[in-house]
Amino acid sequence: MSTYIYTKTPVSLERLALEISLSSITVGQDTALTSLFGSQLTIGFKADLSEGEVTTLNDLVSAHTGAPLIITPPVQPVTLAVSPEPQPFALPTHRTKHNAAGWATCPAGEATVLDYQLTAERYVSGGQLIYKNIKEGDYLSAEVYDKDNLIPAPYRAASAEAHPCVAKYIIKKFIKPNDGYDTLTIETFPLNAKIPAGFYLRMTLITTAEAGDRRIAINYHLTKKL
């Protein structure tokens, strides 16, 4: 290490270090910053400077004004990303076609079927059961039913769960007992099942032997694909 001492004030250590690094002096400074004690300026290098480099250093120190080094950060271009405006409504790919089946009287100790035939292709996402005078133990099942044997016999085993039942989407569901009217909403979202025309949506209420007729109706949540 080689050290060079000067009497100099004022001094901007950052500016002087930069001026030295930009000069013809090839020997690196020993520290990132020079040190200043009062008016004494000490500059350390990793090796001795040549005679010409000493002259250059003397000239740099003499010409140094001590003005603070102002570093201007580079301007970073900013690109504003414009987000697409959110859709206020669902995309118009389907149209609501709600429909209903009922009313049906359901005697005690029996299985009462409530069928609704789809006369056109529809998508089903559940429905609302309306019921009256349900007893403890009464339950329902729901399925897609091939009542008119639309599925050819050779394809029934592969296409249906247990033909004429195509798919049973409620195997067994108890209903809350009541004395008057009440409702039960069934939602299958995000499932929105496509049902071809001609098939039936079958709801079956299985009642206990407890005396008294029950009453049921069903509102289906159906949509038509546009």
GUTOR-471822 format. One line per field, with one value per residue (C-alpha): residue number from 1; x, z, y. Coordinates in steps of 0.02 Angstrom, whole numbers, plus 50000, padded with zeros to 5 digits. Last residue first. Example, Ala and Ser with C-alpha at 12.3 -4.5 7.8 and 13.67 -1.06 7.14 Angstrom:
BEGIN
i: (2;1)
x: (50684;50615)
z: (50357;50390)
y: (49947;49775)
//
This chain:
BEGIN
i: (226;225;224;223;222;221;220;219;218;217;216;215;214;213;212;211;210;209;208;207;206;205;204;203;202;201;200;199;198;197;196;195;194;193;192;191;190;189;188;187;186;185;184;183;182;181;180;179;178;177;176;175;174;173;172;171;170;169;168;167;166;165;164;163;162;161;160;159;158;157;156;155;154;153;152;151;150;149;148;147;146;145;144;143;142;141;140;139;138;137;136;135;134;133;132;131;130;129;128;127;126;125;124;123;122;121;120;119;118;117;116;115;114;113;112;111;110;109;108;107;106;105;104;103;102;101;100;99;98;97;96;95;94;93;92;91;90;89;88;87;86;85;84;83;82;81;80;79;78;77;76;75;74;73;72;71;70;69;68;67;66;65;64;63;62;61;60;59;58;57;56;55;54;53;52;51;50;49;48;47;46;45;44;43;42;41;40;39;38;37;36;35;34;33;32;31;30;29;28;27;26;25;24;23;22;21;20;19;18;17;16;15;14;13;12;11;10;9;8;7;6;5;4;3;2;1)
x: (46124;46125;45959;45951;45854;45831;45686;45540;45472;45306;45261;45111;45106;44957;44937;44971;45149;45195;45351;45359;45473;45466;45532;45593;45618;45694;45642;45733;45656;45773;45952;46010;46167;46222;46276;46398;46473;46344;46228;46104;45956;45836;45716;45551;45416;45227;45132;45153;45339;45473;45639;45671;45794;45900;45937;46023;46016;46106;46044;46105;46028;45897;45808;45939;46055;46198;46165;46274;46387;46254;46123;46219;46161;45980;45964;45948;45780;45692;45535;45563;45748;45765;45883;45878;45816;45785;45678;45657;45521;45592;45503;45343;45320;45156;45190;45329;45406;45568;45680;45796;45966;46087;46008;46058;45922;45894;45712;45549;45623;45499;45460;45413;45352;45354;45272;45351;45227;45203;45092;45011;45101;44992;45077;45085;45188;45328;45407;45509;45659;45721;45862;45966;46144;46302;46273;46432;46385;46358;46462;46611;46768;46853;47014;47165;47271;47453;47547;47723;47851;48018;48155;48251;48426;48464;48553;48706;48761;48943;48972;49087;49258;49339;49473;49600;49744;49695;49682;49848;49937;49860;49917;50094;50095;50033;50178;50305;50228;50112;50161;50039;49865;49830;49789;49736;49749;49681;49727;49618;49528;49550;49493;49498;49488;49342;49329;49491;49658;49635;49678;49836;49798;49802;49747;49596;49417;49450;49537;49392;49269;49367;49375;49186;49147;49271;49207;49347;49349;49489;49657;49822;49888;49949;49990;49991;50059;50000)
z: (48645;48776;48866;49055;49187;49374;49410;49524;49611;49691;49842;49953;50095;50145;50327;50432;50478;50365;50305;50141;49990;49879;49703;49587;49405;49276;49114;48949;48784;48743;48797;48974;48997;49178;49254;49391;49470;49543;49594;49699;49787;49878;50004;50039;50173;50184;50339;50471;50452;50451;50371;50218;50214;50058;49972;49808;49739;49571;49502;49323;49172;49271;49139;49146;49293;49283;49101;48948;48948;48997;48892;48729;48652;48706;48614;48731;48701;48808;48842;49029;49014;49186;49254;49442;49608;49776;49920;50105;50235;50402;50510;50424;50287;50297;50147;50018;49893;49815;49733;49589;49533;49397;49243;49064;48935;48770;48716;48770;48939;49031;49215;49323;49504;49574;49740;49839;49968;50155;50179;50025;49918;49830;49681;49625;49520;49397;49363;49238;49231;49056;49087;48933;48908;48827;48870;48973;49154;49203;49252;49150;49224;49126;49056;49157;49088;49122;49146;49080;49183;49109;49240;49247;49307;49482;49486;49595;49662;49714;49838;49779;49861;49724;49670;49557;49680;49722;49537;49495;49634;49578;49398;49456;49563;49410;49305;49437;49446;49590;49726;49757;49828;49844;49996;49996;50157;50164;50313;50335;50488;50471;50299;50239;50057;50008;49929;50008;49932;49777;49617;49521;49342;49364;49197;49278;49294;49455;49529;49488;49563;49726;49729;49706;49845;49966;49940;50009;50078;50123;50077;50160;50073;50116;49994;50051;49960;50000)
y: (49015;48878;48862;48869;48774;48798;48680;48726;48570;48528;48422;48379;48254;48149;48099;47945;47893;47747;47837;47931;47911;48066;48038;48177;48131;48248;48165;48139;48190;48333;48308;48355;48461;48471;48637;48586;48741;48744;48600;48699;48619;48734;48658;48746;48748;48740;48689;48552;48524;48388;48437;48330;48186;48165;48000;47963;48139;48152;47985;47970;47882;47784;47678;47604;47583;47709;47749;47774;47620;47492;47579;47579;47415;47449;47614;47765;47848;47718;47824;47845;47881;47962;48094;48073;48138;48053;48112;48078;48060;48003;48132;48184;48314;48410;48522;48536;48656;48591;48719;48683;48624;48677;48598;48637;48611;48523;48536;48452;48409;48299;48333;48184;48183;48006;47959;47817;47754;47731;47884;47960;48089;48217;48299;48480;48482;48515;48684;48785;48901;48944;49069;49107;49049;49118;49301;49326;49354;49534;49685;49621;49693;49833;49768;49820;49961;49930;50093;50083;50174;50222;50224;50386;50355;50418;50585;50576;50743;50745;50884;51024;51006;51108;50983;51068;51046;50868;50821;50906;50816;50651;50680;50721;50563;50465;50533;50481;50308;50270;50147;50005;49972;50157;50262;50445;50545;50722;50829;50984;50913;50726;50664;50486;50426;50317;50144;50094;50042;50147;50056;50091;50144;50333;50408;50492;50431;50333;50485;50602;50476;50465;50655;50669;50544;50620;50794;50901;51077;51088;51014;50978;50824;50650;50510;50329;50177;50000)
//
